Amino acid sequence: MPRNYPVIRLISEDGRVHYSRTFDHSTMAVATRGRRVPTRFTVPAGLAHGRYDLRVLANGIASREVEVRVS
């Protein structure tokens, strides 16, 4: 059974950290040669509106940070 399920980490402007599980991955491959690999996640219930820094983590390795807005 794969153990490299990506996890979403959202960090708010005031430094609070929130996590979300992912689902519906296009692949579970680890070495994708720089190819984009889409996945879905659900915004955690009760997450305050605002700006967040989002990273995807798999096997302890974080993606590049992306700024997102929750509204």
C-alpha positions in Angstrom: 0.0 0.0 0.0 1.5 3.4 -0.9 2.6 5.6 2.0 3.4 8.7 0.0 0.0 10.4 0.2 0.4 14.1 -0.3 -0.7 16.4 2.6 -1.6 20.1 2.2 -0.1 22.5 4.6 -1.7 26.0 4.8 0.1 28.7 6.8 -2.0 31.9 7.6 -0.5 35.4 7.7 -0.4 35.2 11.5 1.6 31.9 11.4 -1.1 29.4 12.2 -0.6 26.1 10.5 -3.5 23.9 9.1 -3.3 20.6 7.3 -5.6 18.9 4.9 -5.7 15.4 3.4 -5.6 15.0 -0.4 -7.5 12.7 -2.7 -8.1 11.9 -6.4 -4.4 12.0 -7.4 -3.5 11.7 -11.1 -0.7 9.3 -10.1 1.0 8.0 -7.0 4.4 8.0 -8.7 7.3 9.6 -6.8 9.7 10.4 -9.7 7.6 12.3 -12.2 10.4 14.1 -13.9 9.1 17.6 -13.2 5.7 16.8 -14.6 2.7 18.4 -12.9 0.7 15.9 -10.9 -2.8 17.2 -9.9 -4.5 16.2 -6.7 -7.6 17.5 -4.9 -8.1 18.6 -1.3 -10.8 20.0 0.9 -10.3 23.3 2.7 -10.5 22.5 6.4 -13.8 23.4 8.1 -13.8 26.6 9.9 -10.7 28.0 8.2 -10.8 31.8 8.4 -11.0 33.8 5.2 -7.7 35.3 4.2 -4.3 34.7 2.6 -2.4 31.5 3.1 0.9 30.0 1.9 0.1 26.5 0.6 2.6 23.7 0.1 2.1 20.1 -0.8 4.1 17.6 1.3 4.9 14.1 0.3 7.4 11.8 2.1 8.5 14.9 4.1 9.4 16.8 0.9 7.6 20.1 0.4 6.6 21.7 -2.9 7.3 25.3 -3.8 5.0 27.7 -1.9 1.9 29.1 -3.6 -0.1 32.0 -2.2 -3.9 31.2 -2.1 -6.9 33.1 -0.8 -9.7 31.5 1.1 -13.0 33.4 0.8 
